[in-house]
């Protein structure tokens, strides 16, 4: 197990926080036996019932040399991101899920400056790519230095972000197991979960874009998604 991952999991256990390894972290460990080399985050999921315990964890991780970045939607905190001051360490990404019917949901977002289309002109391509790179670089530089809280559905942030929803069948996160080799909590039906998220998860996808290819993502805001689901019930 990666030393940083083990340290974080030990801290979660010390604070009695129920969690599961998720997304690229789970994919890397189960497919390759290690973290993905190009993955900058350690992905952890928790239910909203653990939120009070997670809040108590924040000052502890600050004392361990992490800078806190948090995000909210409609007044609800849904993400805590811990950015290490030391080089060579990965960010810790904790997503907070809530239950709606048969699904677990959590807001997600990405910058509106998307990967450019192939039929765009070269000058336009370069211009948009430079804007995207500069915006992301500035975002990371600010996050790495001072605690930041972002209400993604409020100005000025909503002007720069596309907002969607992680929309995952509840049983994947309700039924967990302790993986003795990794000494970590993971979805019990992890193979089905990885197939749901990534399709042919056993094979690396070099052109992967999460908001385009991840089957757990819905390109619709959480409030709009839950309202539309209620109307179909």
N, C-alpha and C positions, 0 to 999 in steps of 0.2 A: 504494500500500500504506500502511496505517495506520502511523504512525511508531513507535508502541510495538511493534506486531507485528514490524516490520522489525528493531528493536533486539533483540527476543527471539530471532528467527531467526538473527541474526548471532551472538549469544552461543551458541546451540546449535551452529552451525557451527564456531565457535572451539573448542568443547569436543568436536568430532567426534561429536556425538550424532545418531543416525539417528532421525527423527521423521516425523510427518505432521500436518497441520492437520485438525481433526476437528470434528464436531458443529456447533454454531451458527456457529462461526468459518468453517468450510468452506461451510456453507449460505449465509451472508451474502455471502461473496466470490463464489461461483459464481452466485448468483441475482441479487444486487443490485450486485455490483461493489464492495462495501464491507462493513464489519462491521455487524451488525444493531444498530440504535440502542438497543434495550432489552436487549441481551445484555451482562451484566456481566463475562463471562469471555472470555479467549483460550484456546480449547480445543486442546490438543496431546496426541497419543498417542505412546507409545513402547512397544517390546517390553521385556520384563524383562531381556533381554540387555544393555540399555543402562543398567541400574540403577546400576552402579558409576560410570559417567560422570555420571549425573544427581546422585549423591550429592556428587561433586566440584564440581558446579555450585552447590550450596546456599549455601556461604559466599560465593561470588561474587555471587549475587543479593541476599543480605543486605547486602553492601557497596554494592549499587546502590539500596538504600532499600526493600527488600521484607521483609515479615515472613513467616516460614514457618509453614504449617500442613500437617501430614501425617496420613495415615490408614492404618491397617493392618487386615487381616482374617486371622485364624488365624496371626498372627505375620508375615504378609507385607505389606510396604508396597505399596499400590496407588495412592496419590494423593499428589502434592505440590501444594499450592496456595500461590501467592505473592501476598501482599496488599500493594499499594503504599501507602506512607505519604503520598505526594503525592496530592492530590485531582485528579480528572479522568482518572486512569489506570484501566485494567481489571485485574482479578485474572488471574493466569496459572494455568491449571489443567492439570496434567500427569497423565494417567492412564496407569498401567503395565499393559499387557496380557500375558497368558500364554496359551499354546497348549494346547488340549485337543481332540485329534482334528481335526475339520474346522472348529473354531471358536476364536476368540480370546475370552477372557473377562477381565472386570475387575469387582470388586465395585462396587455403587452403593448409595446410601442416600438416604433423605429422612425428614423429621420425621413422627412418627406422627399429629400433629395435622394432618389432611388438610383440603382444601377441603370446606366443609360441604355437606350435601345440601339440595336445594331444599325437601324436605318437613320440614326441621327448623324449629322455632319461631324467631321473630325473636330472642328473648332468648338462646336457645341458640346461634343462629348468631353473634350478636355476641360472646358469651362465648368460644366456641371460636376465632373469628377473632382476638380479642384475645390469647388464649394463644399462638396460632401466631405472631402478629406479635411479641409480646414475646420469645418463645423465640428466634426467628430474629434479632431485633435484638441480644439478649444474646450469642448465638453469634458474630455478626459483630463486635461490639464487642471481645470477648475476643480473637478471631482477629487483629484489626487491631492489637493492642497487644503481644502476647507470642507467642513460638513455642509452638505447641500440637501435641501428638501425641495422636491419638484411636484407640484400638483399638475399632472399632465393634461388635465381637462380645463385648465385655467390659463389665461394669458400671463406671460408671453409664450409659455411652453407649447400650448396647443397649436400655435401658428406654425411650429416647426416639426410637429410630430404627427404621424399616422397612428391611430389607436385601434387596437384589436383586442382579441380575447383568447387566452388559453382555455380550451373547452375539452375537458378530458372525462371520459366515463368514470364515474365515481369509484367503482370496484377496484380500479388500478391503484388508487391511493388509500382506500379503506382497508385493503388486504395487503399487509406488509409482512416481510420476513427478515430475519437477521441472517445476513450472508457471512458465514464464519470465516471464509478466506479473506474477505475484504473488511471484516469486523464492522459492518455497516448495515443499516436498515435500507431495504430496497423493496419495490413492488413485488409481491409474491409471484404474480404472473408476468415476470419481467420480459420474457420472450414475446408474448402477445403484445405487451405494452410497446416494446421497441418496434415491432412490426406495425402497430397502429400509428406510431409517430413517424417512422422513417421508411416504411415499406421494406425494401430489401436491405435490412440493417446490417447484415453480415458483410456487405460489400461497401467500401468507402465511396462516397459521392463527392467528387472533387469540385463540382459546380454548385454545391448546396447553398441555398439561400433560405433561411429559416422561415421568413414570413411568406415565402412563395411555396416552399416544398414541405414544410412540417404539417402533417395531417391533424395535429392537435391545435392548430391556429385557425381562428375564424376572423376574417377581415371585416369585423363589425364590432362596434363598441359594446362593452358589457351590458349597459342599460338597454340598448336597442335589442341585443341578442336575447336577454331574458324576457323582455316584453313580447318579442316575436314568438318565443317558445311558449309563453303563456297562452297566446292566441290560438296556437295549434293544439293545445291540450283539450 
